[in-house]
Amino acid sequence: MQTKKLDDTITVSHQIAIEDVQTIRDQGFTLLMCNRPDGEDPGQPAWGEVKAAAEAAGLKTAFLPVSSRDEAIAMKEPFQVEMASADGPVFAYCRTGTRCEILWTLSKN
């Protein structure tokens, strides 16, 4: 799992596997956020599967899929709400982590 810590509140990553969920929880994250639409690539785990594994591991979850600039701008406020309500560090993922980082950057303005 390739990760990038943006600050003390959020770390971003490329696409995770279901098997990564427990490791994410064990590392102290409290919220697992997906910023990738379902069905973007063959073999990509569906959000429903990831969410079920995350909730079973005791993580809160958020699904804020982004696939365009306009969608990123529209997700700014929901992203801010999720970040503000998180009980601890957030782990966010998409295909490469870039969309997560864009949302984080937008949320700072």
N, C-alpha and C positions, 0 to 999 in steps of 0.2 A: 504494500500500500504506500503510494507516494503522497506525502502530505506537505503542506506549507502553512506554518503558523502565521496568521496575519497580525494578531495581537493577542492579549491574554483572554479575549472573549471568544475567539473563533479560529479554527484551523480548517483549511479546505483540502480537498483531495480529488483525484480522478475517480472514475467509477469504482465503487466498492463491490465486493462479493458478499453474499449472505454470511459467509464464514467470517467476515471481518467485523460483523456487528458486535460480537461479544468482546473482541479486542478493543473496539472503540469505547465501549462501556467501561472496560477494565482500566482504560487510560484516563478515566475521570470525566469524560464528556457526559452531559446530561440531556442534550437535545441533538438528534440526528435530523439534518435537513437535506432534502433532495431538491436540486435546482435543475434537474434534467427531465424532460418529458419522457413518458413511457414510449417504447417502441422506436426509439431513435436509431438503434443498432440491433441487428440480430444477436440474440444471446444475452442481451442486457437484462438483468433481473428486473422484473416489474416492481413498481413502487409498493404494491400491495404485499408482496413477499418480503421486501426489505422492512416495511413498516411492521409486519407481524413479528419478524425476528427482533426488531428493535424494541417493540413494546414488551415482548417476552423477556428481554434482557433488562427491562426497567428503564428504558430510554423514552423520553418524550419525542414526538416526531412532528415534522413540518414538511409539506410538499408544496413547493413554490417553483414550478417548472418554468423555464425561460428558454426561448429559442430565437428571439429577435431583440433588437435594440428597443423597440416599442414595448415589448413584454417586460424587459428588464426595468424600464422606467415605471411601468405599471406595478411592478412588484416591489418597488422601493419601500412604500409604506408597510405592506404586509411583512417584508423582511425586517424592517425596524421594529414592528410589533413583536415578532417572534424573538428577535434578539433581546429586546427589553424584558420579555416575560420569561426568558430562560433562567433556570435555577443555577446555572453554572456554565462551563465552557460548551460551545456549540461546535459540532463537527458537520460541515456542509460538503456535499459532493455534486459533481456533474460529470461530463465526459472527461475533462482535463483539469477542472478546478477553476478555470478562467471565468465562467459565468458567476460562480460563487464570489470570486474576488471582485468582479464588476458590481454585483449587488452590494457587497460590503462597501466598496468605494462610493457608490451612489448614496448609500445610507448615511454617509458622513457629511453630505452636503445639504 
